[in-house]
């Protein structure tokens, strides 16, 4: 009760304070395209009042005494915008800011907005990525891509060209939530791990949370990737076409209803298409590859979006996509297809400091793999919708909302003992959350709470979370975060594969064990069918100077309950006197993940350096044995460097080197003839022919060779006109021709390596 009165008192006090002062809010736009300018500073001249724009280009400066002020906004590549604004007591003034691009863009990195955000945001285990950052690393095949940038982030383990799967701080791909404008994307990466399904040039911002994220995001226990796309050009028809030795793409955008004045209302469209043709270009360009099948990878990505923008900043978007992928080796064939569509809106009430955001979407995903006689199939389709409210009180921020989603899964699988596992499930989830960001002096404290109800399991998960930061000085900041997380989806991967390409989805099953024996031999009843994780993260940020910064984070993730396919199943049905583990489809595990991520960066007018080192440990206990999962990489190093040169700084040389210690895998001890005794005791052992059986060693007792690769790229930009440029590039993937494993068929003993040394040439025309 005391806490309730405290909160009410705080709200009364802040409401009174607001009544005695005023608020200036609005959006910052690019004059040329009409697009919001994100993460830029807006401040009042001669005062300490200021704010940074968010991913919508929105800013809010509150607690301003009555008077007339000069409002300024400035960011790299734009002229400073200024205007006089008068504020009265209790008044909310909406002020739109239009930024004009400078005649010369020196392509340096802007740090002032970053510093302000570092001081006022917790920013625990999160990377904010824009196309500028993505294009700062070597463009493999001549095409910068989010998948390539994610590989250099701290805490992220990537398998190179090996299926494009992402493992984040001890979590499997199924434990990563990927959002595209609010829509859940079930597979964001193509089988050749150089490319994602997202078109770089239409990304406005991508927030990558590797742990400790607040209650705004839920339904996953490891990480969140939140990607926002930009709107189409508000004033002119424009686009981009490009082709390289790997793939080709095209972008077309423009107004449906032109913006007649800066910041005015308009509607627009944007269309993108991207396809690879490595399967066809291999013979002509890379005929030295020692593989009779060449590089049989193909994919096609299509995306479209229409946007309706009001003059006050309110907007409505609708979008749709179709992503396909195919791998066609004789030893293993894999195909997946994803299709979906959705809508998103932003409302800005005229007389209230509240922002209202909402989204609704539907998507479908199907993956199939044929490996000899072994077939696997997994499909998921469903909807998700959300409604969020953001309320600004003085320097603080309250955000709350609801989320509803429903999906169905279809799964067909044969385990290594020849037993079939099939599952068809439908489920619905409902969640609500509340977040309060509290800025006082040197402290930033962000408590949040999420209540997530899993209807199919009749379970309510209450999830408290907390993030905080203490600004020791302008250069040194200590931060921490943690909380409880849950999810229903489980993975259909098999740890018997030397390399995992198949990544399917299952909803939390009913058919799991009734009890679980922990590592100390204690047996406990399983009263929940949810997967859960606790996160605890502590770190610091240190700005050595304006160009050099260091970030160090130590983390621990405890997984008290995980659900996985039963590797021990030998009976199709329950057998009298036999333990659960011999006939259940799924079993329960627990696990730990802990490590340290260290990052250092250097940014100047012409140079950019990025260095990451991660040391980590991941284990699992399934009630029978302790093992390391297939993504337990002990050491991971990423080094990136970019040098911009030339009279007009129109040349760019970049290089990236990655090292990763070997992944675990289960070794083969031998082969034998496996008889199924289909005729029971009457089976004639002298005449019947059995199947090939495999005798396995301990789970993941072996280690694959270490992975390392270097890529380089040289790019030249030609200015054809004020609105048209031609970009040419040459690059080399795997410069020193390292043989990194892609796939291994243990029955036939055939190994397929990842990409060999591959030079590439690309050209892109922007108009």
N, C-alpha and C positions, 0 to 999 in steps of 0.2 A: 504494500500500500504506500509505503514511504517513497518508493521509486516512482510510482504513478504520479504522486504529488510533485515530485522533483521534475518530471518530464513536463507536466502541465505548467509548472512555474516557469520552466525554460521557454516553453512556447509563448506564454503570456509576455514574458520579458522581451523575447525577440520580436514579437508582433508589435509591442510598444516601441521598440527601438526602430523598427522599420517605419512605423507611422511618423517618427520624428525625422527620418531621413528619406532619401529617394534611391531609385535603382535605374541604371542605364543598362540596357540589354539590346541584343540584336544579332545580326549575322554579318560575316565578312565574306565578300564575294570577289572573284576574279572578273574584272571588267570585260576581258576578251571572250571568255567562255561562259560566264555566268555561274561557274562552279564555286561552291564554298571553299574558302581558304582555311585549312585545318591547322591546329596547333600553332597559331600565331598569336603574338601578344597584342592586347588592346589595353591602353592605360590612359590615365588622366594626367596631363602635363602639370608638373610642379607638385604632385602629390604621390602618395604611396599606393593609391588605388589602382588596381589593374586585374586582369584575368587573361587566361589563354582560351582560344576557341577550341571546341570539341570536334568530334568527327563530323558533325553537321555544319561546322563553321559558326556555331553559336557561342556567344559570350554573355556573361551577366556580371555586372559590377554593382554591388549593393552597399548599403550603409553610407551613402554619399550625402553630406550636408547640403542644404539648399544653396543654390548659386548657379553661376554660369561658368562652364569649364571648357577647356580645349581637349577633345578626345583624339588620341593619336593611335595609329596602327602601322606597324612596320615589320616586314619580314624579308628574307633574302629573295632577290629577283624582282622586287616590287618597289615602287616609289612610296614614301611615307604619306599616308592619308591623314588629314586633320580636319576637324570641324568643331564649331562651338555648339555646345548643348546646354540647355538650361534645365535644372532639376529643382522641383519643389517638394515640400514635405509630403510623404506618403504617395508620391507619384512614381509610376513605372514608365520610363521614357524608352521607346523603341527607336534605336538609331542604327541605320544600315550603313555599312562601310564598304566602299568600292575601291579595290586596289588596282592600280595600273602597273603593268609590267615595265621594268626598266628596259632601255634600249640595248644595254649590254648586261648579260648574265654571266658572272664570273664563275658560276658553278661551285662555289665554296659551300661549306656546311654551316647552316645557321645553328647557333648554340644557345641564344638568349631565351627562346621559348622553351627549349629543353631544360635549361637551368631553373626556370620558374616552375615548370611542371615537376621537376625533381624535388623542389622544396615543398610543394603543396599537395603532392600525390604520394600515396604509399608506394606504388610501383614495385610491389614485391613479386619477383619471378614473372615479369611481363616484359615483352618486347613489342614496341609499336613500330610497325613497318609501313613505309610508303614506297611507291614505285622507284623513287630516287635511291633508296637503300638497296632494293632488289637489283637495280642496274649497276650497283657499285662492285659487284663480283663478276667473275668471268661468265660470259653468256655462252653456255655450252650449245654448240650447234647454231651459234649466232642469235640465240633467243634467250633473253633474261627471263627467269621464271621463279615463282615463289618457292617451288620445291627445292631449287638449288640454294636459295637464301636460307631456308629453314635448316639446312644441313650444317650451317656454320653457327647456329645459335647455341648458347650454353644449356646443358641438360638434355639436348636432343640427340638421339642416336638414330642414324639413318643407315639403311642397308645398301647405300650406293645405288647402282642400277638395278638392284635386286628387289624388284617388286614395289619400290617406292614406299615402303612401310616406315612409319614414324613411331619411335618408342621414346617416351618422355619421362625421365626420372623414375624409372622402374615400372612404368605402366605400359600395357600392350596397346596396339592400335584401337581395339574395341573400347578402351577407356579414355579415348580422346574425343571430345565433342567438337565438330567442325560446323560452323555456321556461315552461310552466305546470305547476307541481307536478312538474317533471322531464320533462314531455312536450314534444316539439318542436312548435311551432305555426308553420305555413308562411306564413300571412298574418294578422297580428294586427289589421289596420286595414280599415275599410270604405271603399268608394269615395268616399263623402263623408267627408273626413278629420277630421271632428269626433268620430268615435266609434271606439273599439276594440271588439274582441270580448269584452273583460273587463268584468265587472260591478264597479264601484268598491267597492260596499259589502261585497263578500266578499273583497277583497284584504287580506291581512295585511301584506305587504311586497313591494316591487318593487326589485330591485337593477339599476341601469342602468350597465353598464361601456362607456365610449366608447373604450377602448383600454388597452393594457398590462395586461390581466387575467391572472391566474395560471393555472397548468397544470390547475387543476380544471376549467376550461372549454376546449373545443377544437372542431375541426370548422368553425370560421369564422375569417375573417382580419380582421374589422373590430371587431365589438362583440358584447356579450351582454346580453340582457334576461331576468332570472330573476325570475319572479313566483310568489309563494306565496299560496295562498288559506287562509282561516280555516275552522275547523270550525263546524258548526251549534250552536245554543244547547243547552247541556247540561241546562238546567233547565225551560225554558218554551217553549211554542209561540209564535213571534213572526214578524214579517215586515215588509214594506214594499211599498206600492203607490204608483205615481206616474205622472203623465201631463203632457205638455206639448204645445205646438204642433208639436213635431218628432217625439216618440216616446213610448212608454209602456213601463213595466217592472213586474215583480212579483217579490218574494222571499218565500219561505216556508221556515222552519227550525224545528227543535225536536228534542227527545230521542226516540230509539227506546227507549233504556233510560235513565231519569233518573239524574242524579248525586245521590246521597242525602246526601253530605257534601262540603264544599269540598275539591277536589283528588282526589276519589274517581273510581272507574272509571265510564264511561258510554259510550253510543253515540248518535249523532245524525245528522241529515240536513240538507241545504240544497239548495233548488231555486231557480233563477233563470230569468227569461224577459224578453227585451227585443226590441222591434220598432219600426221607424220607419214613418211613414205620410206622409212629405213629399209623395209622389206624389199623395196624396189631399187633403191639407190645403192644397196650393198654391193651387188654384182658389178656395177659400173664404177663405183668410187672406192670401195673397200674390198676388192677381190682378193686381197692378201689375207683376209681373216680365215683362220684354220677351222672352219666349221662349214660342212656341206650345206647346211640350212641357212647360212648367212645370219642376218639379224631379223628374225621374223616378228617384229613388233609393229603394230599399227594402232592408231587411235584417232578419233575425230571428236572435237568439242564444238558445240553450237550453243550460243547464248544470245538472248534478246531482252531488252528492257525499254519500257516507256515511262516517262516521268511527267507529272503535272505539278508545277511549282507556283505557289501563290506569292503575292507581293510582300506579305508579312512573314514569309519564311516557312509557312505550312506547305506540306508537299505530300504527294501520293505517287508510289511507284508500283508497277506490275512487271513481272519478269518470268522467263521460262528457259529451260535448258535441256539438252540431250548430250550425254557424254558416253562414249563407247571405247572399249579397249580389247585388244586381241593379241595373244601370244600363241604361236603355232609351231612348236618343236615336235618332232616325231615322238619323243619320250613323254611329253606333257603338253596338253593343249588347254589354254585358259582364256575365257571370255567373260567380260562383264559389261553391263549396260545400266545407265542411270538416266532417268527422265523425271522432270518435275516442273512446278511453277508456283508462284506465290505473289503476294502483295505486301507492301509496307507503307505506313503513313507516319507523318509528324504533324502535330497540331500545336500552334502557338497562340493561346488565348490572349486577347488584347489587354485585359486588365488584371491578369494573374501571373505571378512568377512561376507558374507550373508549365513544364513541357510534357506533352502526352505523345507517346510513341506506341505503335502497334504493328503486328505482322501476322500473316496467315500464309501457310504454304502446304503443298502436298508433293511427295516425291516417291519414287519407286527404284529399287536397286536389285539386280540379279547377277550372281556370279556362278560360273560353272567351270569345273576342271576335270579333264579326262586324263588319267595316268595309267596306261595299260588297261587292265580290267577294272581299275578302281575309279569310281565316279563320285564326285562331290558337287552338291548344288545348294545354294543358299539364297533366299530372296527376302526382302523386307520392303514394305510399303506402308505409308502412313502420313498423318498430318501433324502439324504443330502450329499453335497460335499463342501470341503473347500480347500483354497490354502493360505498359510501364508509365509511371508518373515520376517526374523529377521536379523537386521543389527546392528553391534556393532561399536560405535564411541567413542573412548577413554573409559571413565567410563560409558558412557550412552548407551542406547539401544533403537532402533526404531523397531517397529513391525507393520506390516500392512497386510491386506489380504482381501479375499472375501469369501462369503458363499452363496450357493444356495441350497434351499430345496423345495420339493413339496410333498404334501400328500393329501390323500382323507380320509374322515370320513363317517361312516355309523352309524346311531343312531336310536334306537327304545325305546320308553319310555312311560309309562302311569303315569301321575301325580296322586296325592292323591284325586283329584276331578273326576278321571276317564277319563280325556281327554288325547287323544293320541298325542304324539309329535314325529315326524319323521323328520330326516334330512339326506340328502346325499350331501356332498360338496367336491369340489376339489379346491386346492389353491396352489399358488407358491409364494415363498419369495426369495428376493435377498438382500444381505447386503454387505457393505464394511466398514472397520474400520481402524483407525490409532491410534497408541499408542506411546508415547515418555516417556522413563524413564530417568530422569535427576538427576544425583548425583553431588551435590556440597557442600563440607564441611560437615556440620551437617544435610543438607537438602536432602531429597529424594522426588521429585515431579514427579507425573505421570499423566499428562493430556491425555485424549483419546477422540475419537469421533467416533460415529457409525451412519451410514445412512442405515436404514432398510426399504425396499420397500415391501409392501404387495399387490401383484398383484391382487388377487381376490377382494380386497376391494378398489383397486386403491388409496392406501394411502402410503405416504412416511413419516416415522418417523425419525426426526433428534434428536440424543441423545448425548448430551455432558456429559462427566464424568470426575471426578478428584479424585485422591488419593494423599496423602502427609504424610510425616513423618518428625519429627524434633528430632534428637538425642541430648537431653539435656545433657546427659553424656553417658558413656559406659553402665550404668545400667538402665537409665531412658529415655523412648522414648514416645513422644506424636504423635498421628496419627489421620487422619480423611479421610473420603471418602464420595462421593455422586454422584448423577447423575439421569438421566431420563432413564426409561426402558419401553419396550412395548412387547405385545404378541398378537397372534391371537387366539390360542387355549383357550377353556373354559372347565370347568368341568361339568359333568353330574350327580354330586352327588345331593342327595335330603336332605334338612335339616329336613324333617319329619321323617327320620330314627333316632331311638334312638342312634344307632351306625352305622356308614357308612362302609360297606364292598365293595360296588360297586364304582369303580373309572374309569369312562369312559371319552371319549374325543370328543369334538365338535370343528369344526373350527368356527371362528367368523361369526355369522349369519347376514343375511340381515334383518330378521324379528324381529327388536327391536323397541323400542319406538322412536317417533319423538322428544320428549321433556322430560325433567327431572326436578322434583321439589326438590330443595336442602333442607337442614335442617332448613334454615331460611325462607322457603316458597317462595323463588325466583324460577321462571321457566326459564330454558334455553334450547335452541335447541341442539339436539345431532348431531353434524357434523362429528363425527368420530365413527367408529365401533370397534376401537382397545381398548384393556385394557392397562392401563398405571399406572406407579408408580414412585414416587420420593423417593429416599433414601438419608438420612443424618445420618452419623455415626461419633462419636467422642470418642476416648479412649486413653488409655496409657498402656505401658508395663513397668514393673519394675522387674529387677533381684535382688532379695534380696542378693543372693550370687550365687555361681556356681551351687548350687543344688535346690534353691527355686526361683520360678518366679511367678509373678502375672500379670494378664491381665484383664482390665476392659473396657467395651465398652457400651456406651449408643447409642440407635438408634431410628430413627423415619422414618416410611414408610407411605407415603400418597398415597392412591389409588384414583385418581380423577375419574376414570371410570372403573368399572368391569361389566361383563355380566354374568347373571345367569339364570337358568330355572325359568320360571314364575310360582310362587307358587299361584298366584291369578287368573290364567286363568280358565274361566268357559264356554266360547263360542269357538266353533271350528273355526269360521270365524268372520270377522269383522261385527259388528252390528251397524246399524245407531244410532247415539247419544250416543254410549257406549265408555268409555275411552279405550285407548290402553291397559291398564294394565289388562283388562278383556278378551282380545282375543289374544294378542301377545304371541308367544312361549317363548320369552326371555325378560327380563327386565334389566335395568341398575341400578347399585349401586355405591356408593362411600364408602370409609372406611379409617380407621387409624389403625396403629400398632406402639406401642412404648414400650420401656422397657430398662432394664439394664442387661447385662450378666457379671458375675464375675467368674474368673477362677484362681485357685492356684494349682501349681504342685511342687512336690518334687521328685528329681531323685538322686539316689546314686547307689553304686555297687550292693546292695542287696534289697533296698527298692524303691518302686514307689508309690506315692500318687497323686491323682487327685481329686479335689473338684470343683464343679460347682454349682452356684446358679443363677437362672434367675427369674426376676419379669417382667411381661408383661401384656399388655392390648390390645385387638383387638375389633373393632366394625365395623358395617356395617349400611348403610342407604339406603333403597330401594325406596325412594320416598314416602313411606307410613309410615314405622315404623323404629326405630333404634333397632338393636339387636346385640348380640355377636355371632359370628359364632361358629360352633361346636368344633373348635380347640382352643378356647380362654381359655387357661390354665393360671391362674394367677401366680402360684408359681411352680417352678420345681427345684429339688435338685438331684445331682448325686455325689456319693462318691465311689471312686475306690481305692483299695489298693492291691499291689502285693509284696510278700516277696520271694526272691530266697535264698535257703540255701543248706546245704550239703557240703561235702568235695570238690566236683567238681562243686558246684552250679547247681546240676542237679535236685533239687526239687524246685517246685514253688507252693505257696499257694496264691490264689487271691480271692477277695470278692468285690461285688458291691451292693450298695443300692440306689434305686431310689424312690423319692417321687414326686407326682404331684397332685395338687389340682384338683377338679372335673371339667369335661368338661360340657358345656351347652347342654341341649336337650329340645325339645318341649314336654310338658306334654300332657297327654290325659285327657280331662275333662269328656268325656262320649261317649256313642254310641247311634245311632238312625237308623231307617229304612230309607234308601235313595232311593227315587223313581225317575226314569229317565223320566217318562212321555213319553215313546216311542210312545204311540198312541195319543199324543197331548192332546187336551181337552177332547177326548173321553176315556181317560184312566179310568178304573173302579177301584177306590181306595179301594173298598171292597173286590176285588178278586186278584189283582195283588200283587206279592211278590217283595219287594225291596231288595237292597243290604245292607250290613252292612256299615253304615256311621260312621265317627269318628269326634267328636267335639274336636278341638285342643285348647290348651291354647295359650298364646302369644308365638311368635317365640323364642325358646331357653330361656324361662323364668326359666326353672328348671336347676338344677345342679346334675350331677351324683356324686356318692361317690368318695372320693379321691382315688388315686392309689398309692400303694407302694409295693415294693417287694425286697427281698434280695436273691442273688445267690452267691454260693461259689464253688470253684474248687481246687482240688489238683492234681498236675501233676508231673510225674517222667520220666526222659529221660535216656535211657540206650544206651551207645555207643557200637554198635555191631562190627563196623569196622571203618575205616577212612571215608567211604562213606555211611554207613548204621547206622540208629538209630531206636530204638523202643521207642515209647512214650505211656505211660499209664496214664489215668486220671480218677478220680471219682469226681462227682459234685452233687450239689443239687440245683435245680431251685425252687424258691419260698420257702425258708427255713422254714418260719413260717406260711405257708399255707394261705396266704392272698387271700380272694375271691374278685378278680377284675373282673368287668363285661366285657364280650367279645361281646355279642349280646343280643338284646331283641326284641321279636316279640310282638308288642303292641296289636295286634288283639287277639292272643291266650294267651297273658300274660305270655309267657315263657321266662325265662332268661337263658342264657348260660354264664358261667364264663370262664375266662382265665385259663391258666394252674394251676393246684393245686400243692402241694409239689410233686416234681418229682426227685428222685435220678437217676443218670445216670452213666454209665461206658463206657469208650471208649478206643480204642487202635489204634495206627497209626504206620505203618512201612514205613520208608523212605529208599530207596535203590538207 
